[in-house]
Amino acid sequence: MAGTARVELAAYGVADAEHQVERELRELWPEARVDLLEVARTLPEPRIVEEFAVRYRIRGTVPVDAESEADARRAAFRALRERFAGTRHDRIAWDAGPAAGGDSVHT
């Protein structure tokens, strides 16, 4: 399973924004691989605490018990939606990958 998303957050700089997002995602899904794709300031004027937009990709395996491939995909999507629900990362666009025929689910 893989997903991409963009979140906005307050941070003390680019490194802090990156660290916050990576830490939050690893707490939610420790086995996943996280790739930060883009970090950008959302406000033009400098401040001590700035607003950032961070775009990322998260990938990993979701073990599920199912009788068919379609049921396994549905169970994996459901497990990920539940895992990220109520967090700033609950808007991830999930994709089961090429083996799933390119199915994509936006939560």
N, CA, C and O atoms as a MOPAC input file, in Angstrom:
PM7 MOZYME 1SCF
protein

 N      0.84800 1    -1.17200 1     0.00000 1
 C      0.00000 1     0.00000 1     0.00000 1
 C      0.89200 1     1.23200 1     0.00000 1
 O      1.97500 1     1.23300 1     0.58400 1
 N      0.42500 1     2.26200 1    -0.65300 1
 C      1.15000 1     3.52900 1    -0.67300 1
 C      0.12700 1     4.65400 1    -0.63600 1
 O     -1.01000 1     4.50100 1    -1.08300 1
 N      0.55100 1     5.77200 1    -0.09900 1
 C     -0.33200 1     6.92500 1    -0.04500 1
 C      0.45500 1     8.20300 1    -0.13400 1
 O      1.63300 1     8.24800 1     0.22000 1
 N     -0.20100 1     9.24900 1    -0.61000 1
 C      0.41300 1    10.57000 1    -0.65500 1
 C     -0.55200 1    11.57200 1    -0.04800 1
 O     -1.77100 1    11.41200 1    -0.10700 1
 N      0.02900 1    12.60600 1     0.53700 1
 C     -0.79800 1    13.64200 1     1.15000 1
 C      0.03300 1    14.91000 1     1.32800 1
 O      1.24800 1    14.92900 1     1.12900 1
 N     -0.68300 1    15.96800 1     1.71100 1
 C     -0.07200 1    17.26200 1     2.01200 1
 C     -0.70500 1    17.74100 1     3.30100 1
 O     -1.93000 1    17.75700 1     3.42800 1
 N      0.12500 1    18.13100 1     4.26200 1
 C     -0.37400 1    18.65400 1     5.53100 1
 C      0.25000 1    20.01900 1     5.79200 1
 O      1.34600 1    20.31500 1     5.31400 1
 N     -0.45500 1    20.84100 1     6.55000 1
 C      0.07100 1    22.14000 1     6.96900 1
 C      0.28300 1    22.10500 1     8.46900 1
 O     -0.52600 1    21.54700 1     9.21200 1
 N      1.38500 1    22.71000 1     8.90900 1
 C      1.71100 1    22.71000 1    10.32200 1
 C      2.60800 1    23.88000 1    10.67200 1
 O      3.26800 1    24.46000 1     9.81000 1
 N      2.62000 1    24.21600 1    11.94900 1
 C      3.51600 1    25.26000 1    12.46100 1
 C      4.80700 1    24.59000 1    12.91100 1
 O      4.78800 1    23.52200 1    13.52300 1
 N      5.93900 1    25.23900 1    12.59500 1
 C      7.24300 1    24.68400 1    12.97000 1
 C      8.26000 1    25.80800 1    13.08400 1
 O      8.02700 1    26.92400 1    12.62000 1
 N      9.40000 1    25.49600 1    13.71100 1
 C     10.46900 1    26.47600 1    13.90400 1
 C     11.41400 1    26.57700 1    12.71600 1
 O     12.37300 1    27.34700 1    12.76000 1
 N     11.16900 1    25.83100 1    11.67400 1
 C     11.99000 1    25.85800 1    10.47400 1
 C     11.70300 1    24.62200 1     9.64000 1
 O     10.89800 1    23.77100 1    10.01700 1
 N     12.37100 1    24.53800 1     8.50800 1
 C     12.15400 1    23.42300 1     7.58200 1
 C     12.47300 1    22.09300 1     8.25300 1
 O     11.69200 1    21.14700 1     8.15100 1
 N     13.61000 1    22.01200 1     8.93600 1
 C     14.00800 1    20.75500 1     9.57700 1
 C     12.99300 1    20.33200 1    10.63200 1
 O     12.69200 1    19.14500 1    10.75700 1
 N     12.46600 1    21.28100 1    11.38700 1
 C     11.46800 1    20.97000 1    12.40300 1
 C     10.17800 1    20.46400 1    11.75100 1
 O      9.57600 1    19.50900 1    12.24000 1
 N      9.75600 1    21.08500 1    10.66900 1
 C      8.55100 1    20.64200 1     9.95300 1
 C      8.73600 1    19.21300 1     9.44500 1
 O      7.84800 1    18.37600 1     9.60200 1
 N      9.89000 1    18.93700 1     8.83800 1
 C     10.18000 1    17.59100 1     8.34700 1
 C     10.14600 1    16.58000 1     9.49800 1
 O      9.53700 1    15.51500 1     9.39100 1
 N     10.80900 1    16.93400 1    10.58900 1
 C     10.88900 1    16.03200 1    11.73900 1
 C      9.50800 1    15.74700 1    12.32400 1
 O      9.20400 1    14.60100 1    12.65700 1
 N      8.67400 1    16.77200 1    12.45100 1
 C      7.32700 1    16.58300 1    13.00600 1
 C      6.51300 1    15.60700 1    12.16800 1
 O      5.88200 1    14.69500 1    12.70100 1
 N      6.53300 1    15.80500 1    10.85400 1
 C      5.74500 1    14.94100 1     9.96200 1
 C      6.26700 1    13.50900 1    10.00800 1
 O      5.48100 1    12.57100 1    10.13700 1
 N      7.58300 1    13.33000 1     9.90500 1
 C      8.15300 1    11.98600 1     9.95500 1
 C      7.83100 1    11.29600 1    11.28900 1
 O      7.46300 1    10.12100 1    11.30600 1
 N      7.96900 1    12.01100 1    12.38100 1
 C      7.70700 1    11.44700 1    13.70400 1
 C      6.23900 1    11.01200 1    13.82600 1
 O      5.95100 1     9.90600 1    14.28100 1
 N      5.32100 1    11.88700 1    13.41700 1
 C      3.88700 1    11.56300 1    13.50100 1
 C      3.54700 1    10.33300 1    12.66500 1
 O      2.81600 1     9.45400 1    13.12100 1
 N      4.07200 1    10.27000 1    11.44500 1
 C      3.77100 1     9.14100 1    10.57000 1
 C      4.36600 1     7.84000 1    11.11300 1
 O      3.73600 1     6.78600 1    11.03200 1
 N      5.56900 1     7.91600 1    11.66000 1
 C      6.20000 1     6.70600 1    12.22200 1
 C      5.48100 1     6.23000 1    13.48600 1
 O      5.45600 1     5.03200 1    13.76700 1
 N      4.90300 1     7.14700 1    14.24000 1
 C      4.10900 1     6.74100 1    15.40200 1
 C      2.83600 1     6.01700 1    14.95600 1
 O      2.39200 1     5.07400 1    15.61100 1
 N      2.25700 1     6.46000 1    13.84400 1
 C      1.02500 1     5.86100 1    13.34400 1
 C      1.26300 1     4.53700 1    12.61100 1
 O      0.43100 1     3.63200 1    12.67200 1
 N      2.40500 1     4.42800 1    11.91500 1
 C      2.70300 1     3.23800 1    11.13200 1
 C      4.22000 1     3.01700 1    11.17000 1
 O      4.92100 1     3.39500 1    10.23100 1
 N      4.72900 1     2.41100 1    12.24400 1
 C      6.17500 1     2.27200 1    12.44600 1
 C      6.91000 1     1.52900 1    11.33300 1
 O      8.07200 1     1.82800 1    11.06000 1
 N      6.25500 1     0.57400 1    10.69200 1
 C      6.92600 1    -0.24100 1     9.66900 1
 C      6.99900 1     0.44600 1     8.30900 1
 O      7.68700 1    -0.04400 1     7.41400 1
 N      6.31600 1     1.54800 1     8.13900 1
 C      6.21000 1     2.19600 1     6.82000 1
 C      7.47600 1     2.96500 1     6.45600 1
 O      8.26600 1     3.36200 1     7.31200 1
 N      7.63100 1     3.15400 1     5.16600 1
 C      8.70200 1     4.00700 1     4.64300 1
 C      8.08100 1     5.36400 1     4.31800 1
 O      7.05200 1     5.44100 1     3.64700 1
 N      8.71700 1     6.43400 1     4.80100 1
 C      8.20700 1     7.78700 1     4.59800 1
 C      9.18600 1     8.55700 1     3.71100 1
 O     10.38300 1     8.60100 1     3.99500 1
 N      8.68000 1     9.15500 1     2.64900 1
 C      9.48200 1    10.00500 1     1.76500 1
 C      8.86800 1    11.40000 1     1.76900 1
 O      7.70800 1    11.57100 1     1.39400 1
 N      9.64200 1    12.39400 1     2.19100 1
 C      9.17100 1    13.77600 1     2.13000 1
 C      9.45000 1    14.28600 1     0.72800 1
 O     10.59100 1    14.26400 1     0.26600 1
 N      8.40700 1    14.74300 1     0.05500 1
 C      8.52300 1    15.15300 1    -1.34200 1
 C      8.72800 1    16.65000 1    -1.50200 1
 O      9.41000 1    17.08900 1    -2.42800 1
 N      8.13900 1    17.44200 1    -0.59900 1
 C      8.22700 1    18.89600 1    -0.72500 1
 C      7.90100 1    19.54400 1     0.61800 1
 O      6.96000 1    19.14100 1     1.30100 1
 N      8.68100 1    20.54200 1     0.98300 1
 C      8.41300 1    21.34100 1     2.17900 1
 C      8.45300 1    22.79900 1     1.74500 1
 O      9.43600 1    23.24800 1     1.15600 1
 N      7.38600 1    23.53900 1     2.03500 1
 C      7.32300 1    24.93900 1     1.60400 1
 C      6.69300 1    25.79600 1     2.69700 1
 O      5.77200 1    25.36800 1     3.39300 1
 N      7.20600 1    27.00500 1     2.83100 1
 C      6.59000 1    27.97300 1     3.74300 1
 C      5.28900 1    28.45400 1     3.11000 1
 O      5.22000 1    28.66600 1     1.90000 1
 N      4.26000 1    28.62500 1     3.93300 1
 C      2.97600 1    29.06200 1     3.39000 1
 C      2.77000 1    30.56400 1     3.52200 1
 O      1.87700 1    31.12500 1     2.88600 1
 N      3.59200 1    31.22400 1     4.34700 1
 C      3.49400 1    32.67300 1     4.51300 1
 C      4.80100 1    33.32700 1     4.05700 1
 O      5.87800 1    32.79200 1     4.32100 1
 N      4.72300 1    34.45800 1     3.38600 1
 C      5.94000 1    35.08200 1     2.85300 1
 C      6.81700 1    35.75400 1     3.91200 1
 O      8.03600 1    35.80100 1     3.74700 1
 N      6.23400 1    36.27200 1     4.98700 1
 C      7.03200 1    37.00100 1     5.97100 1
 C      7.63600 1    36.04300 1     7.00300 1
 O      6.97200 1    35.10100 1     7.43700 1
 N      8.89700 1    36.28200 1     7.39900 1
 C      9.55700 1    35.41600 1     8.37900 1
 C      8.97800 1    35.61100 1     9.78200 1
 O      8.60700 1    36.72000 1    10.16400 1
 N      8.91100 1    34.53600 1    10.52600 1
 C      8.42900 1    34.54100 1    11.90300 1
 C      9.24300 1    33.53600 1    12.70500 1
 O      9.95600 1    32.70800 1    12.14000 1
 N      9.12900 1    33.61700 1    14.02600 1
 C      9.81700 1    32.62800 1    14.85600 1
 C      9.22100 1    31.24900 1    14.59600 1
 O      9.94800 1    30.28700 1    14.34800 1
 N      7.90800 1    31.16000 1    14.65300 1
 C      7.21200 1    29.92200 1    14.29900 1
 C      6.51400 1    30.18900 1    12.97500 1
 O      5.67800 1    31.08600 1    12.86800 1
 N      6.87100 1    29.39300 1    11.96500 1
 C      6.33400 1    29.59500 1    10.62100 1
 C      5.33900 1    28.49700 1    10.26900 1
 O      5.31300 1    27.43600 1    10.89100 1
 N      4.53600 1    28.77300 1     9.27500 1
 C      3.58800 1    27.78800 1     8.75800 1
 C      4.21900 1    27.10500 1     7.54100 1
 O      4.75700 1    27.76600 1     6.65300 1
 N      4.14300 1    25.78400 1     7.51600 1
 C      4.71700 1    25.01000 1     6.42000 1
 C      3.67800 1    24.06800 1     5.83500 1
 O      2.75700 1    23.62400 1     6.51900 1
 N      3.85000 1    23.77900 1     4.55900 1
 C      3.08300 1    22.72600 1     3.88700 1
 C      4.08400 1    21.63400 1     3.53600 1
 O      5.10600 1    21.89900 1     2.90100 1
 N      3.78800 1    20.41600 1     3.94800 1
 C      4.68500 1    19.28800 1     3.69700 1
 C      3.92000 1    18.24800 1     2.89500 1
 O      2.85600 1    17.77900 1     3.29900 1
 N      4.49000 1    17.90000 1     1.74700 1
 C      3.90300 1    16.85700 1     0.90000 1
 C      4.76200 1    15.61000 1     1.04900 1
 O      5.99000 1    15.69100 1     1.00800 1
 N      4.12400 1    14.45900 1     1.22300 1
 C      4.88000 1    13.23200 1     1.48300 1
 C      4.21400 1    12.01800 1     0.83600 1
 O      3.05800 1    12.04700 1     0.41200 1
 N      5.01600 1    10.94400 1     0.78700 1
 C      4.53300 1     9.63600 1     0.35300 1
 C      4.85800 1     8.66100 1     1.47700 1
 O      5.93800 1     8.72600 1     2.06600 1
 N      3.93600 1     7.76500 1     1.77500 1
 C      4.14600 1     6.74000 1     2.79400 1
 C      3.81900 1     5.39300 1     2.16800 1
 O      2.81100 1     5.24400 1     1.47800 1
 N      4.69100 1     4.40500 1     2.41800 1
 C      4.51300 1     3.08400 1     1.80100 1
 C      4.77200 1     1.98300 1     2.82000 1
 O      5.59500 1     2.12900 1     3.72300 1
 N      4.05900 1     0.89100 1     2.65500 1
 C      4.28700 1    -0.24300 1     3.52600 1
 C      3.32200 1    -1.37200 1     3.23500 1
 O      2.47500 1    -1.28200 1     2.34700 1
 N      3.47000 1    -2.42700 1     4.00000 1
 C      2.62200 1    -3.60800 1     3.86300 1
 C      1.61700 1    -3.63200 1     5.00200 1
 O      1.95200 1    -3.37300 1     6.15800 1
 N      0.39400 1    -3.94400 1     4.65400 1
 C     -0.67400 1    -4.04300 1     5.64900 1
 C     -1.14400 1    -5.49200 1     5.66400 1
 O     -1.84400 1    -5.93100 1     4.75100 1
 N     -0.76000 1    -6.23900 1     6.70300 1
 C     -1.20300 1    -7.63300 1     6.75900 1
 C     -2.69500 1    -7.72600 1     7.09000 1
 O     -3.16000 1    -7.12100 1     8.05600 1
 N     -3.43300 1    -8.47900 1     6.29100 1
 C     -4.86500 1    -8.68100 1     6.52100 1
 C     -5.21000 1   -10.13300 1     6.20500 1
 O     -4.51900 1   -10.79500 1     5.43100 1
 N     -6.27800 1   -10.60900 1     6.81000 1
 C     -6.81400 1   -11.93100 1     6.49500 1
 C     -8.04400 1   -11.72700 1     5.62400 1
 O     -8.99600 1   -11.05900 1     6.02900 1
 N     -8.02200 1   -12.30700 1     4.41900 1
 C     -9.14900 1   -12.16000 1     3.50500 1
 C     -9.19300 1   -13.36500 1     2.57500 1
 O     -8.19400 1   -14.05500 1     2.37200 1
 N    -10.37200 1   -13.60000 1     2.01600 1
 C    -10.55300 1   -14.75200 1     1.13600 1
 C    -10.21200 1   -14.46200 1    -0.31900 1
 O     -9.95600 1   -15.38800 1    -1.08900 1
 N    -10.20700 1   -13.19500 1    -0.70400 1
 C     -9.87800 1   -12.85800 1    -2.09000 1
 C     -8.99300 1   -11.61600 1    -2.10400 1
 O     -8.86200 1   -10.91600 1    -1.10000 1
 N     -8.39400 1   -11.35800 1    -3.25500 1
 C     -7.54700 1   -10.18300 1    -3.40900 1
 C     -8.35800 1    -8.89700 1    -3.22100 1
 O     -7.88700 1    -7.94400 1    -2.60100 1
 N     -9.56500 1    -8.88000 1    -3.75600 1
 C    -10.43100 1    -7.70000 1    -3.61700 1
 C    -10.78800 1    -7.46000 1    -2.14400 1
 O    -10.78400 1    -6.32000 1    -1.67900 1
 N    -11.09600 1    -8.53800 1    -1.41600 1
 C    -11.40000 1    -8.40900 1     0.01400 1
 C    -10.17200 1    -7.92600 1     0.78700 1
 O    -10.28800 1    -7.13000 1     1.71800 1
 N     -9.00000 1    -8.41400 1     0.39200 1
 C     -7.75300 1    -7.99400 1     1.04900 1
 C     -7.51000 1    -6.50600 1     0.83600 1
 O     -7.11900 1    -5.79900 1     1.76500 1
 N     -7.73900 1    -6.02900 1    -0.38400 1
 C     -7.57200 1    -4.59100 1    -0.67100 1
 C     -8.51300 1    -3.76400 1     0.18700 1
 O     -8.10600 1    -2.78100 1     0.80600 1
 N     -9.79000 1    -4.17700 1     0.21800 1
 C    -10.77600 1    -3.43900 1     1.02200 1
 C    -10.38800 1    -3.43200 1     2.50200 1
 O    -10.49800 1    -2.40300 1     3.17000 1
 N     -9.94000 1    -4.56300 1     3.00500 1
 C     -9.54300 1    -4.65500 1     4.41600 1
 C     -8.32400 1    -3.78200 1     4.70200 1
 O     -8.25000 1    -3.14200 1     5.75100 1
 N     -7.37100 1    -3.75400 1     3.77600 1
 C     -6.17100 1    -2.92400 1     3.95600 1
 C     -6.53500 1    -1.44100 1     3.93300 1
 O     -6.05900 1    -0.67800 1     4.77400 1
 N     -7.37000 1    -1.02400 1     2.98400 1
 C     -7.80600 1     0.37300 1     2.93800 1
 C     -8.52600 1     0.75500 1     4.23400 1
 O     -8.29000 1     1.82400 1     4.79500 1
 N     -9.40200 1    -0.13100 1     4.69500 1
 C    -10.15700 1     0.12600 1     5.92900 1
 C     -9.20700 1     0.25600 1     7.13100 1
 O     -9.36400 1     1.15700 1     7.95500 1
 N     -8.22800 1    -0.64300 1     7.22100 1
 C     -7.26300 1    -0.60600 1     8.32700 1
 C     -6.47200 1     0.70300 1     8.32400 1
 O     -6.23500 1     1.29000 1     9.38000 1
 N     -6.06500 1     1.15900 1     7.14200 1
 C     -5.29100 1     2.40900 1     7.06600 1
 C     -6.15800 1     3.61700 1     7.37500 1
 O     -5.71600 1     4.52900 1     8.07400 1
 N     -7.39100 1     3.64100 1     6.86500 1
 C     -8.28700 1     4.76100 1     7.18800 1
 C     -8.50100 1     4.84900 1     8.69600 1
 O     -8.48300 1     5.94000 1     9.26600 1
 N     -8.70300 1     3.69500 1     9.34500 1
 C     -8.90000 1     3.67900 1    10.80000 1
 C     -7.64300 1     4.11100 1    11.54600 1
 O     -7.73100 1     4.83200 1    12.53900 1
 N     -6.48200 1     3.68100 1    11.08100 1
 C     -5.21400 1     4.01600 1    11.73100 1
 C     -4.94000 1     5.51800 1    11.71500 1
 O     -4.41400 1     6.06300 1    12.68500 1
 N     -5.29300 1     6.18800 1    10.61800 1
 C     -4.97800 1     7.61100 1    10.47000 1
 C     -6.15700 1     8.52700 1    10.81000 1
 O     -6.00500 1     9.74800 1    10.79800 1
 N     -7.31400 1     7.96600 1    11.11000 1
 C     -8.51100 1     8.76800 1    11.42700 1
 C     -8.25200 1     9.65700 1    12.64400 1
 O     -7.63500 1     9.23800 1    13.62400 1
 N     -8.73900 1    10.88900 1    12.55200 1
 C     -8.61700 1    11.81800 1    13.66700 1
 C     -7.26800 1    12.49200 1    13.78400 1
 O     -7.03100 1    13.23400 1    14.73800 1
 N     -6.37600 1    12.24900 1    12.83200 1
 C     -5.06300 1    12.89400 1    12.84000 1
 C     -4.99800 1    13.89200 1    11.68300 1
 O     -5.87800 1    13.91700 1    10.82300 1
 N     -3.96200 1    14.70100 1    11.67100 1
 C     -3.80500 1    15.62900 1    10.54400 1
 C     -3.50400 1    14.88300 1     9.24500 1
 O     -3.51000 1    15.48200 1     8.16900 1
 N     -3.24300 1    13.59200 1     9.34100 1
 C     -2.89400 1    12.77900 1     8.17800 1
 C     -4.07000 1    11.93700 1     7.67300 1
 O     -3.86100 1    10.96600 1     6.94600 1
 N     -5.28900 1    12.29300 1     8.04300 1
 C     -6.43500 1    11.46600 1     7.65600 1
 C     -6.91300 1    11.70200 1     6.22400 1
 O     -7.89800 1    11.09400 1     5.80600 1
 N     -6.24900 1    12.56300 1     5.47000 1
 C     -6.64500 1    12.84600 1     4.07500 1
 C     -5.68600 1    12.21300 1     3.06700 1
 O     -5.55700 1    12.71200 1     1.94900 1
 N     -5.02300 1    11.14600 1     3.43500 1
 C     -4.07500 1    10.47000 1     2.54600 1
 C     -4.82800 1     9.80900 1     1.39100 1
 O     -5.86100 1     9.17300 1     1.60300 1
 N     -4.31600 1     9.96000 1     0.18200 1
 C     -4.85400 1     9.26400 1    -0.99300 1
 C     -4.12000 1     7.92900 1    -1.09100 1
 O     -2.93800 1     7.89200 1    -1.43300 1
 N     -4.81800 1     6.83400 1    -0.79300 1
 C     -4.21000 1     5.50300 1    -0.76200 1
 C     -4.29900 1     4.82800 1    -2.11500 1
 O     -5.26900 1     5.00400 1    -2.85200 1
 N     -3.26700 1     4.04700 1    -2.43300 1
 C     -3.20100 1     3.30400 1    -3.68000 1
 C     -2.66700 1     1.91600 1    -3.35500 1
 O     -1.64400 1     1.78300 1    -2.68400 1
 N     -3.35700 1     0.88200 1    -3.82900 1
 C     -2.92300 1    -0.48300 1    -3.55700 1
 C     -1.79300 1    -0.90700 1    -4.46400 1
 O     -1.24300 1    -1.99300 1    -4.28200 1
 N     -1.42700 1    -0.09100 1    -5.43400 1
 C     -0.29300 1    -0.40200 1    -6.30200 1
 C     -0.69300 1    -1.10400 1    -7.58700 1
 O     -1.87200 1    -1.38500 1    -7.80300 1
 N      0.29300 1    -1.39200 1    -8.45200 1
 C      0.03100 1    -1.96400 1    -9.77200 1
 C     -0.63800 1    -3.32000 1    -9.70800 1
 O     -1.42700 1    -3.64500 1   -10.59600 1
 N     -0.35700 1    -4.12300 1    -8.70200 1
 C     -0.97500 1    -5.45400 1    -8.61800 1
 C     -2.47300 1    -5.34900 1    -8.40200 1
 O     -3.22100 1    -6.28600 1    -8.68100 1
 N     -2.90200 1    -4.19400 1    -7.90000 1
 C     -4.33500 1    -4.01300 1    -7.63900 1
 C     -5.03300 1    -3.31900 1    -8.80400 1
 O     -6.16300 1    -2.85200 1    -8.66600 1
 N     -4.37700 1    -3.25600 1    -9.91900 1
 C     -4.99600 1    -2.63500 1   -11.08500 1
 C     -5.08400 1    -1.12400 1   -10.97100 1
 O     -5.90300 1    -0.48800 1   -11.63500 1
 N     -4.22600 1    -0.54700 1   -10.11700 1
 C     -4.20300 1     0.91700 1    -9.99500 1
 C     -5.33100 1     1.48300 1    -9.17300 1
 O     -5.58400 1     2.68700 1    -9.22200 1
 N     -6.02700 1     0.63600 1    -8.40500 1
 C     -7.10600 1     1.14300 1    -7.56600 1
 C     -6.57800 1     2.21400 1    -6.62900 1
 O     -5.46000 1     2.11400 1    -6.12500 1
 N     -7.36600 1     3.21200 1    -6.40500 1
 C     -6.96300 1     4.28800 1    -5.52500 1
 C     -8.14800 1     4.68800 1    -4.65300 1
 O     -9.28600 1     4.73100 1    -5.11900 1
 N     -7.87600 1     4.97300 1    -3.41100 1
 C     -8.92000 1     5.37300 1    -2.47900 1
 C     -8.49100 1     6.66000 1    -1.79500 1
 O     -7.38600 1     6.73400 1    -1.25600 1
 N     -9.34400 1     7.66900 1    -1.80800 1
 C     -9.07200 1     8.92700 1    -1.12000 1
 C     -9.90200 1     8.95300 1     0.15000 1
 O    -11.12200 1     8.78700 1     0.11900 1
 N     -9.21800 1     9.16500 1     1.27000 1
 C     -9.94000 1     9.18300 1     2.55100 1
 C    -10.03900 1    10.56900 1     3.08700 1
 O    -10.61200 1    10.77900 1     4.15600 1

